[in-house]
Amino acid sequence: MLKIKKLNERIHNKYVWGFTLILWLLFLGLNGIKDRYLLQRGLKGDYYDNPQWQGTPVFTAIDKALDLRTVREKRSTFPQKNYSIQWTGWLYAWKTGEYVFEIRGDDGFSLAIDGQQVADNRGAKPSQLVSQKVTLKKGFHPLTFRYFQHLGISSLEIYWTGPRGLKIGAGHRSPLSSEVLFPDKPSHRQFRTDRRFRIFLQGFPIFLLAGSLFLVVGAIRRTAPAFPKKLLRFQKAPILILIVIFFSTVFLLLLSANMQRGLDHDEHQFIASGALLARKLLIPHRDYPYFHVPNLAFVYAILFKYTDYILLAARVFSTACAWLSLGLIFYTAFHLFHRHPYPTRFLIAAGGAIFLLTNPLFLYTSGRAWNHDLPILLILLAFIFHCRGIRQEKAKTWIFLSGILLGFAMGARLLLAPAVIPFLAVLFLYPLYPSVILSRRRPYLLLLFGLGIFLTMLPTLLVLKWAPEQFIFGMTGYAQLSQAYHQEMGRDRAMNLSGKLLYLKEVLSSPGNLLLVLGFTFFVFSKRIVTVRAKATGSLEIIFILILIPFLLIGSLAPTPSWPQYFYAPVPFLILGILYGIAALYDQNEKMRWSLKLFALMVIVSGFYGFSYYRSVYNLLSPHEWVPTKVHKIGQEIETALVEGKVLTFAPIFPLEGGLEIYEEFATGPFAWRTAPLLPKHKRKALGVISEEELRDFLKTKPPRGILVGFEAELEKPLVNYARERGYTALNLSNGTILWLSSD
């Protein structure tokens, strides 16, 4: 009978594996033919070689978005000046309500919806923001957008915001993309079928991956010997292989996504500061304006000593930090469930990492060359070391290391400074041993923790000593000017505490974020989880997280206005809270295995929404298509045209990629320039900030060899005017930007 049972199991397993293989082949086949059967997305674009839309179009294309990408791709066959485009098609409104369209273009444009003029800027005016509210009913609306370009800079940006409660983008304004644009009006049945098919293609591989993983782990468990002690060495090997495969795959997914991210103007000052320090030993704040604490600049300076691909190096570093943060989540979960079999531990730990990997705020924030990935990695490590120090008798080393890590995190992102309070609080709430020895040790541990923070904050403190006025302005004064600038520009969202809380509500209403918050609330506040007993499983960590998250939110809500990346810091700790909550539930009651099943379901749902972000994994094999590679290529174009000399620009990464010099006063990109008019003249001089008023005098003794524009159209007008007055020659670069060359 036993042999027959084993034979039946083998036959059953073969059928299961065969069925899984068939499902994978079915998915790959559907994915290969989807373009034939899915609705075509985008708008029909007619391209004319004159600015009046006259005659027959030179060519017609289906464009996925309303931008000038096609014009620049066809630069060899289509004129880059004196042309016009007319886009026609259908716009789908997801919900009845008021929509806001924000358009910035140079030279002119007009937008009509339902045959009614919505926006009109056809007077060949300088680039300016046109914002218009339109009430739309749910469904399809005919759309016509016309754009023309005479001479000079060409630019076009279109964003829209939906009525409250509608998820467009990440809960805030987003580009008008192909998701809602159609060249021909489909029937409602076609639209529903198309949408369901797309959702199926996004979700199907998630369930396949989860099912395949369960099959692999199940096979490992079935082939394992019956006695755990004898089995340990046999279980470890395949699990270690799985871990290596899992994290190799995760790194490749992260790298592929982060190499395709567009260049954000926030990245310029972080990269420029690292390059200036590496190449000229110029210190942020002391030698030029800078609006962050300087630790990340010191890290980048070390990286940039060994490579000329500075954006690539910075993004790979951020990717590595994000990857290590995922590793910490995995490590914590794997050790937290140490009483369980290895396959179960792997599944739970991998689930925690996937939960973070597919979270919307992680997807939005991680991987760029800015001050988020490194500080979050450091504060996660500080949290783990702090908890270990409190739970172990030999606490001195762990508490000291915790202080070092937290101090370095604060030196890279000062908004994490409120987290010091929870770290100090748990030293009082959770004694090592309830004895007289503790009362003598506590001051010593506090001293070690403070010493660790002081040592890694020392570079920041030295910069404060060298340039106190510039440092204080960079930390507080600029924030006030930035708020005033946004108010002048007409921004009214997330500009005060109530507005920021509403913005936070919109961010949390995204399915992935909402799932995370609900899961945390359920698992952490379930019966008997919250206890102050240090010996209870996960109790210390849960209380620590509950104290820590509000202080992280203080740092998230402090900047004005709010942006999604500011709310990323609490996300890893929410996931850790869920894991500790599950461990406490499981340890309290063996019958509560459903908690793990619920967690698995949460991970699958999060993956359903998040894994589509990593579709660009296929581009890993084409490094020439990576954004950092393209940026470096533009830098080389600039270097070839100029050979030497300084470049004046609000996008300093590009000339720095070519090994050229920039004006350190413009290292912040557009940020110092756009707020300069709000500063008194004597303050600008003291702080090294240049405005349009000082520009000509500033450049009189050190004129630029080249002026790079095409990134901040309105802000760059004075730079273009200066170039034209001085007889500079315009050179079009391959990315559509313009390099003005000195005739000297």
C-alpha positions in Angstrom: 0.0 0.0 0.0 2.8 2.4 0.9 4.4 1.8 -2.5 1.1 2.5 -4.3 0.6 5.7 -2.2 4.1 6.9 -3.1 3.5 6.1 -6.8 0.2 8.0 -6.7 2.0 11.0 -5.1 4.6 10.9 -7.9 2.0 10.8 -10.6 0.1 13.6 -8.9 3.3 15.7 -8.6 4.0 15.2 -12.3 0.6 16.4 -13.2 0.9 19.5 -11.0 4.3 20.4 -12.4 3.1 19.7 -15.9 0.0 21.9 -15.4 2.2 24.7 -14.0 4.5 24.5 -17.0 1.4 24.7 -19.3 0.2 27.8 -17.5 3.7 29.4 -17.9 3.7 28.7 -21.6 0.1 30.0 -21.9 1.1 33.3 -20.2 4.2 33.7 -22.4 2.1 33.1 -25.5 -0.6 35.6 -24.4 2.1 38.1 -23.5 3.6 37.7 -27.0 0.3 38.3 -28.9 -1.2 40.9 -26.6 -0.4 43.8 -28.9 -2.5 42.3 -31.7 -5.6 42.0 -29.6 -5.4 44.8 -27.0 -6.8 48.3 -27.8 -4.3 50.7 -29.3 -3.4 53.4 -26.8 -2.3 57.0 -27.5 -3.3 59.7 -29.9 -3.0 60.2 -33.6 -0.3 62.8 -34.3 -0.1 64.7 -37.6 3.3 66.3 -38.0 3.6 69.4 -40.3 6.8 71.1 -41.6 5.2 74.5 -41.0 3.9 76.2 -37.9 0.3 76.7 -39.3 -0.8 73.0 -39.7 -1.0 73.7 -43.4 -0.9 71.2 -46.3 -0.3 67.5 -46.0 1.4 66.1 -42.8 5.0 65.0 -43.3 4.2 61.9 -41.4 1.6 60.5 -39.0 2.2 58.5 -35.8 0.4 57.1 -32.9 2.0 58.8 -29.8 1.7 57.3 -26.4 1.9 60.7 -24.7 1.6 64.4 -25.6 5.3 65.3 -25.8 8.0 66.1 -28.3 9.7 62.7 -28.1 8.8 61.8 -31.7 10.1 65.1 -33.0 13.5 64.5 -31.4 13.7 60.9 -32.5 13.2 62.0 -36.1 15.6 65.0 -36.0 17.4 63.7 -39.1 14.2 63.8 -41.3 11.9 66.3 -39.6 12.7 70.0 -38.9 13.4 71.0 -35.3 12.1 74.6 -35.9 9.1 76.1 -37.6 6.9 73.0 -37.3 3.5 72.1 -35.9 1.7 69.0 -34.6 -2.0 68.2 -34.2 -3.0 65.3 -31.9 -6.5 63.9 -32.1 -8.2 61.1 -30.3 -10.3 60.2 -27.3 -9.8 60.9 -23.6 -11.3 58.5 -21.0 -12.5 60.1 -17.7 -12.6 57.5 -14.9 -15.1 59.4 -12.9 -17.6 62.2 -13.2 -16.2 65.4 -11.6 -13.8 68.3 -12.0 -10.4 67.7 -13.7 -7.5 70.2 -13.7 -5.3 70.3 -16.8 -1.9 72.0 -16.3 0.1 72.7 -19.5 3.4 74.3 -20.1 4.6 74.8 -23.6 7.0 76.8 -25.8 6.1 78.2 -28.3 2.3 77.8 -28.4 -0.6 75.3 -28.0 -4.3 74.8 -27.6 -6.4 72.1 -26.1 -10.1 71.3 -27.0 -12.2 68.7 -25.3 -15.7 67.8 -26.5 -15.3 70.5 -29.1 -14.9 73.2 -26.5 -11.7 75.2 -26.1 -10.1 74.4 -22.7 -6.7 76.1 -23.0 -5.3 78.5 -25.5 -1.7 79.8 -25.6 -1.3 80.3 -29.4 0.4 83.6 -29.3 4.0 82.3 -29.5 4.5 83.5 -25.9 7.3 82.5 -23.6 6.8 79.3 -21.8 4.2 79.7 -19.0 2.0 77.5 -17.0 -1.7 77.3 -18.1 -4.0 75.7 -15.6 -7.7 75.1 -16.4 -10.5 73.3 -14.7 -13.0 71.2 -16.7 -16.0 69.2 -15.6 -16.1 65.8 -17.4 -18.6 63.0 -17.2 -17.4 59.4 -16.8 -16.6 58.0 -20.3 -14.9 59.0 -23.6 -14.4 62.6 -24.7 -13.0 63.7 -28.1 -9.7 65.6 -27.6 -7.7 67.8 -30.0 -4.4 69.2 -29.0 -2.4 71.5 -31.3 1.2 72.6 -30.8 3.5 74.8 -32.9 7.2 75.8 -32.7 9.0 78.7 -34.4 12.5 79.3 -33.1 14.4 78.9 -29.9 13.6 76.4 -27.2 10.8 73.8 -27.7 9.1 72.3 -24.7 5.8 70.7 -23.8 4.5 69.3 -20.5 0.9 68.2 -19.8 -0.4 67.1 -16.4 -3.9 66.4 -15.1 -5.5 65.9 -11.7 -8.7 64.1 -11.2 -11.6 64.7 -8.7 -11.0 63.8 -5.1 -11.1 60.0 -4.6 -9.9 59.2 -8.1 -6.5 57.5 -8.2 -4.6 59.1 -11.0 -0.9 58.3 -10.7 0.1 58.2 -7.1 -2.8 60.4 -5.7 -1.5 63.6 -7.2 -1.1 65.3 -10.6 0.3 63.0 -13.2 1.2 63.2 -16.9 -1.6 62.7 -19.4 -0.5 59.2 -20.5 -1.6 56.5 -22.9 -3.6 54.8 -20.1 -6.5 57.1 -20.8 -5.8 58.1 -24.5 -7.1 56.3 -27.5 -6.8 57.1 -31.3 -10.2 55.7 -32.0 -13.2 55.5 -29.7 -13.8 51.9 -28.5 -17.1 50.6 -27.5 -17.7 50.2 -23.7 -17.6 46.5 -24.2 -14.3 46.6 -25.9 -12.9 48.9 -23.3 -14.0 46.7 -20.4 -12.7 43.6 -22.1 -9.4 45.3 -22.8 -9.0 46.5 -19.2 -9.8 43.1 -17.7 -7.3 41.5 -20.1 -4.6 43.9 -19.1 -5.3 43.3 -15.4 -5.2 39.6 -16.0 -1.8 39.8 -17.7 -0.5 41.9 -14.8 -1.8 39.6 -12.1 -1.5 36.2 -13.7 2.4 36.0 -13.4 2.2 37.0 -9.7 0.0 34.0 -8.9 2.1 31.8 -11.1 5.3 32.9 -9.3 3.7 32.4 -5.9 2.3 29.0 -6.9 5.7 27.9 -8.4 7.5 29.0 -5.3 5.1 27.0 -3.1 5.7 24.0 -5.3 9.5 24.3 -5.0 9.3 24.8 -1.2 6.9 21.9 -1.0 9.2 19.6 -2.9 12.0 20.6 -0.6 9.9 19.7 2.5 8.7 16.4 1.0 12.3 15.3 0.2 13.6 16.3 3.6 14.2 13.6 6.3 11.8 13.2 9.1 14.0 14.3 12.0 14.9 18.0 12.0 18.3 17.6 13.7 19.5 15.0 11.2 17.9 17.0 8.4 19.3 20.4 9.1 22.3 20.2 6.8 20.0 18.8 4.0 17.5 21.6 4.4 20.0 24.4 4.5 21.6 23.8 1.1 18.5 24.2 -1.1 17.2 27.1 1.0 20.6 28.9 0.7 20.4 28.4 -3.1 16.8 29.7 -3.1 17.9 32.8 -1.1 20.8 33.5 -3.6 18.4 33.1 -6.5 15.8 35.2 -4.9 18.0 38.1 -4.1 19.9 38.0 -7.4 16.5 38.3 -9.1 15.4 41.1 -6.8 18.6 43.1 -7.5 18.2 42.7 -11.3 14.6 43.9 -11.0 15.6 46.9 -9.0 18.5 47.7 -11.3 16.4 47.4 -14.4 13.7 49.7 -13.1 16.2 52.3 -11.7 18.2 52.5 -14.9 15.0 53.4 -16.8 13.9 56.2 -14.4 13.9 59.7 -15.9 16.3 62.2 -14.6 14.7 64.2 -11.7 15.9 67.8 -11.1 16.3 66.9 -7.4 19.3 64.7 -8.3 21.4 67.5 -9.6 22.5 69.0 -6.4 23.4 65.7 -4.8 25.5 64.6 -7.8 27.0 68.0 -8.3 28.1 68.3 -4.7 29.8 64.9 -4.8 31.6 65.8 -8.0 32.7 69.2 -6.8 34.1 67.6 -3.6 35.9 64.8 -5.5 37.4 67.0 -8.3 38.0 70.4 -6.6 37.7 69.8 -2.8 34.8 72.2 -2.6 32.7 71.8 0.6 28.9 72.1 0.5 27.6 75.2 2.3 31.1 76.6 2.9 32.0 77.0 -0.8 28.6 77.1 -2.5 24.9 77.0 -1.7 23.6 73.6 -0.7 20.2 72.7 0.8 20.8 69.4 2.6 23.2 68.0 5.3 26.4 66.9 3.6 27.1 63.2 4.5 25.7 62.0 1.1 28.0 64.4 -0.7 31.0 62.8 1.1 29.9 59.3 0.1 29.4 60.3 -3.6 32.8 62.0 -3.6 34.4 58.7 -2.8 32.4 56.9 -5.5 33.2 59.6 -8.1 36.9 59.3 -7.5 36.8 55.9 -9.3 34.5 56.6 -12.3 33.4 59.2 -14.8 29.9 57.7 -15.0 28.7 59.7 -12.0 24.9 59.3 -12.4 25.3 55.6 -13.0 27.5 55.2 -9.9 25.1 57.2 -7.8 22.0 55.2 -9.0 23.7 51.8 -8.6 24.7 52.9 -5.0 21.1 53.9 -4.3 19.9 50.6 -5.8 22.3 48.7 -3.6 21.1 50.5 -0.5 17.4 49.7 -1.4 18.4 46.1 -2.0 20.2 45.8 1.4 17.1 47.3 3.0 15.1 44.5 1.5 17.7 42.1 2.8 17.3 43.5 6.3 13.6 42.8 6.1 14.3 39.3 4.9 17.0 38.7 7.6 14.7 39.9 10.4 11.8 37.8 9.3 14.0 34.7 8.8 15.4 34.9 12.3 12.1 35.9 13.9 10.5 32.7 12.8 13.5 30.5 13.8 11.3 27.8 15.4 9.7 27.0 12.0 11.1 24.8 9.2 13.4 26.4 6.8 11.0 26.5 3.9 8.3 28.3 6.0 10.9 30.8 7.2 12.0 31.4 3.6 8.5 32.0 2.4 7.7 34.4 5.2 10.9 36.3 4.8 10.6 36.5 1.1 7.0 37.7 1.5 8.2 40.6 3.7 10.8 41.6 1.1 8.3 41.4 -1.7 5.8 43.5 0.3 8.4 46.3 0.5 9.6 45.7 -3.1 6.0 46.3 -4.5 4.9 49.1 -2.2 4.0 52.3 -4.1 6.1 54.6 -2.0 9.1 52.3 -2.3 8.6 52.2 -6.1 8.4 56.0 -6.3 11.3 56.7 -4.0 14.0 54.1 -4.3 16.8 54.1 -6.8 17.3 57.8 -7.6 20.4 59.7 -6.7 18.9 61.5 -3.7 19.0 61.2 0.1 16.4 58.5 0.8 17.8 55.0 0.2 21.0 55.4 2.3 19.4 57.0 5.4 16.6 54.4 5.4 19.1 51.6 5.2 21.1 53.1 8.1 18.1 53.7 10.4 16.9 50.1 9.7 20.3 48.8 10.8 20.3 51.2 13.8 16.8 49.8 14.8 18.0 46.2 14.6 21.3 46.9 16.5 19.4 48.9 19.2 17.0 46.1 19.8 19.8 43.5 19.9 21.7 45.6 22.4 18.6 46.0 24.7 17.9 42.2 24.6 21.5 41.1 25.2 23.7 41.3 28.3 26.7 42.7 26.4 24.8 45.8 25.1 27.7 48.3 24.9 28.8 47.5 21.4 25.3 47.2 19.9 24.1 50.5 21.4 27.3 52.3 20.3 26.9 51.0 16.7 23.2 52.0 16.8 24.2 55.6 17.6 26.8 55.6 14.8 24.3 54.4 12.2 21.6 56.8 13.3 24.0 59.7 13.4 25.2 59.0 9.8 21.5 58.7 8.7 20.8 62.1 10.2 23.9 63.5 8.5 22.5 62.4 5.2 18.8 63.4 5.9 18.3 65.7 8.8 14.5 65.1 8.8 15.2 61.8 10.5 16.5 63.7 13.6 13.2 63.3 15.5 13.9 59.5 15.6 16.5 60.1 18.3 13.7 60.4 20.8 12.2 56.9 20.3 15.8 55.4 20.4 16.4 57.1 23.8 12.9 56.2 25.1 13.3 52.4 24.6 16.5 52.5 26.7 14.3 53.6 29.6 11.2 51.5 28.8 13.1 48.2 28.4 15.8 47.6 31.0 18.3 44.8 30.3 17.9 43.4 33.8 15.6 44.7 36.5 18.3 45.2 39.1 20.5 47.8 40.6 23.1 47.0 37.9 20.7 48.5 35.3 20.5 51.9 37.0 24.3 52.1 36.9 24.5 50.9 33.2 21.8 53.1 31.8 23.8 56.4 31.9 26.8 54.6 30.4 24.6 53.2 27.5 23.1 56.7 26.9 26.6 58.1 26.8 27.8 55.5 24.3 24.7 56.1 22.1 25.2 59.9 22.1 28.9 59.4 21.4 28.1 57.3 18.3 25.7 60.0 17.0 28.3 62.7 17.6 31.1 60.8 15.7 29.1 60.4 12.5 27.5 63.8 12.8 31.0 65.4 13.1 31.3 66.2 9.4 28.0 68.1 9.5 29.0 69.9 12.7 32.4 70.9 11.1 30.5 72.3 8.1 28.3 74.2 10.5 31.4 75.6 12.3 33.0 76.6 9.0 30.0 78.3 7.5 27.3 78.8 10.2 25.2 81.4 8.2 25.2 79.4 5.0 24.5 76.2 6.8 21.5 77.6 8.7 20.1 79.1 5.5 20.5 75.8 3.7 18.7 73.9 6.5 15.9 76.4 7.4 16.0 79.6 5.4 15.7 78.0 2.0 12.7 75.9 3.2 10.9 79.2 4.0 11.8 80.7 0.6 10.7 77.5 -1.2 7.3 77.7 0.5 7.0 81.3 -0.6 8.0 80.4 -4.1 5.4 77.7 -4.4 2.7 80.1 -3.1 3.7 82.7 -5.7 3.4 80.0 -8.4 -0.2 79.4 -7.3 0.3 76.0 -5.6 -2.4 75.5 -2.9 -2.0 71.7 -2.2 -0.2 70.4 0.9 1.0 73.9 1.9 -0.1 73.8 5.5 -0.7 71.1 8.2 -4.3 70.3 7.2 -3.3 70.3 3.5 -0.4 67.9 4.2 -2.7 65.6 6.2 -5.1 65.5 3.3 -2.2 64.8 1.0 -1.1 62.0 3.2 -4.6 60.6 3.1 -4.4 60.6 -0.7 -1.1 58.9 -0.6 -2.3 56.2 1.8 -5.5 55.6 -0.3 -3.3 54.0 -3.0 -4.2 50.2 -2.8 -0.7 49.1 -1.9 -0.2 51.7 0.9 -3.8 51.2 2.2 -3.1 47.4 2.4 0.1 48.0 4.4 -1.6 50.3 6.9 -4.6 48.0 7.4 -2.3 45.0 7.8 -0.1 46.9 10.4 -3.2 48.0 12.3 -4.6 44.5 12.4 -1.6 42.5 13.4 0.0 45.0 15.8 -3.2 45.9 17.7 -4.7 42.4 17.8 -5.4 41.1 21.3 -2.5 40.8 23.6 0.1 41.9 21.1 0.8 45.2 22.6 2.6 44.5 25.9 5.5 46.1 27.7 7.0 42.8 28.7 10.5 42.8 27.2 10.6 39.0 27.2 7.5 38.6 25.0 8.2 37.6 21.4 8.5 40.8 19.4 7.1 43.0 22.2 10.1 45.3 22.5 10.2 45.8 18.7 6.5 46.4 18.4 6.5 49.1 21.1 9.7 50.6 19.6 8.0 50.8 16.1 4.8 52.2 17.6 6.9 55.0 19.2 9.2 55.5 16.2 6.6 55.9 13.4 5.0 59.1 14.7 8.4 60.7 14.9 9.3 59.6 11.4 6.0 61.2 10.3 7.0 64.5 11.9 10.0 64.5 9.5 7.7 63.5 6.6 5.3 66.4 7.3 7.9 69.0 8.0 8.8 70.1 4.4 6.5 72.4 2.4 5.0 71.4 0.1 4.7 67.6 0.5 5.8 65.1 -2.1 5.3 61.3 -2.0 9.0 60.4 -1.3 8.8 62.2 2.1 6.4 59.5 3.4 8.7 56.6 2.5 10.6 56.4 5.8 7.8 54.7 7.9 7.1 52.1 5.2 9.9 49.5 6.2 8.9 49.8 9.8 5.2 49.2 9.1 6.3 45.9 7.4 8.5 45.0 10.3 5.5 45.7 12.6 3.4 43.3 10.6 6.1 40.6 10.8 6.5 41.0 14.6 2.8 41.0 15.0 2.4 37.7 13.1 5.2 36.2 15.2 3.4 37.2 18.4 0.1 35.8 17.2 1.7 32.6 16.1 3.6 32.1 19.4 0.6 32.8 21.5 -1.7 30.3 19.7 -0.6 27.5 17.5 -4.0 27.4 15.9 -3.6 30.9 14.5 -1.9 29.7 11.3 -4.4 31.7 9.3 -2.4 34.8 10.1 0.4 33.5 7.8 -2.2 32.7 5.1 -3.6 36.3 5.5 -0.1 37.7 5.2 0.6 35.6 2.0 -2.6 37.0 0.5 -1.6 40.5 1.4 1.8 40.0 -0.4 0.1 38.6 -3.5 -2.3 41.5 -3.7 0.6 44.0 -3.2 2.5 42.2 -5.9 -0.5 42.3 -8.2 -0.4 46.1 -8.1 3.4 46.6 -7.9 5.2 44.1 -10.1 4.1 45.7 -13.3 6.6 48.5 -12.4 9.5 46.0 -13.1 8.5 45.2 -16.7 11.6 47.0 -17.9 13.8 44.0 -16.8 14.3 43.2 -20.5 16.3 46.4 -20.9 19.0 45.1 -18.6 20.7 43.6 -21.7 20.8 47.0 -23.4 23.0 49.3 -21.3 23.0 51.9 -24.1 19.3 52.4 -23.4 19.8 53.1 -19.7 19.1 56.7 -18.6 22.5 57.2 -16.9 24.2 56.0 -20.0 22.2 58.4 -22.2 23.0 61.2 -19.8 26.7 60.4 -20.0 26.5 60.4 -23.8 25.1 63.9 -23.7 27.9 64.9 -21.4 30.4 63.6 -23.9 28.6 65.6 -26.7 29.0 68.7 -24.6 32.7 68.0 -23.9 33.3 67.4 -27.7 31.7 70.7 -28.5 33.5 72.8 -25.8 36.7 70.8 -25.1 37.3 73.0 -22.0 35.8 75.8 -20.0 32.9 76.3 -17.7 29.3 75.5 -18.5 26.4 77.6 -17.1 23.3 75.5 -16.6 20.5 74.4 -14.2 21.3 70.8 -15.1 24.9 70.4 -13.8 25.0 66.6 -14.1 25.3 66.8 -17.9 28.6 68.8 -18.2 30.0 67.0 -15.1 29.4 63.7 -17.0 31.6 65.1 -19.7 34.4 66.0 -17.2 33.7 69.8 -17.6 33.5 72.5 -15.0 30.4 74.1 -13.7 29.7 77.2 -11.7 29.4 76.0 -8.2 26.9 78.8 -7.4 24.5 76.8 -9.6 25.3 73.4 -8.1 21.7 73.1 -6.7 20.2 73.1 -10.2 17.2 75.4 -10.5 16.5 75.6 -6.7 18.8 78.5 -5.6 18.1 80.5 -8.8 14.3 80.3 -8.6 14.2 81.5 -4.9 16.9 84.1 -5.3 14.6 87.1 -6.0 13.0 86.5 -2.6 16.2 87.2 -0.9 17.6 90.7 -0.2 20.6 91.6 -2.3 23.0 91.7 0.7 21.8 88.3 1.7 22.4 86.9 -1.7 25.9 88.2 -1.7 26.7 86.7 1.7 25.2 83.3 0.8 26.7 83.1 -2.7 23.3 83.0 -4.4 23.0 84.5 -7.9 19.8 86.1 -9.3 19.0 87.6 -12.6 20.0 91.0 -11.2 23.6 89.8 -10.5 24.0 87.5 -13.5 25.8 89.8 -15.9 28.2 91.2 -13.3 28.8 87.7 -12.0 29.8 86.4 -15.5 31.7 89.5 -16.5 35.1 88.3 -15.3 34.4 84.6 -15.9 32.1 84.2 -19.0 30.9 80.7 -19.7 32.3 78.7 -22.6 28.9 77.1 -23.0 25.3 77.6 -21.8 23.1 74.5 -21.6 19.3 75.0 -21.6 16.2 73.0 -22.3 15.3 71.8 -18.8 13.6 74.6 -16.9 12.1 76.6 -19.8 10.7 79.6 -17.9 13.7 79.9 -15.5 16.2 79.7 -18.3 15.0 82.7 -20.2 17.6 85.0 -18.7 20.3 82.5 -19.7 19.1 82.4 -23.2 18.9 86.2 -23.4 22.5 86.4 -22.2 23.6 83.9 -24.8 21.9 85.8 -27.6 23.2 89.2 -26.4 26.8 87.9 -26.4 26.5 86.3 -29.8 26.6 82.6 -28.7 25.8 80.0 -31.3 23.0 77.4 -30.6 23.9 73.8 -31.0 21.1 71.2 -30.8 22.1 68.1 -28.7 20.7 64.6 -29.4 18.3 64.8 -26.4 16.6 67.9 -27.8 18.4 70.4 -25.4 20.4 73.3 -26.7 24.0 74.1 -26.0 24.9 77.8 -26.7 28.6 78.0 -27.7 30.8 81.0 -27.1 32.4 82.5 -30.2 35.6 83.3 -28.3 
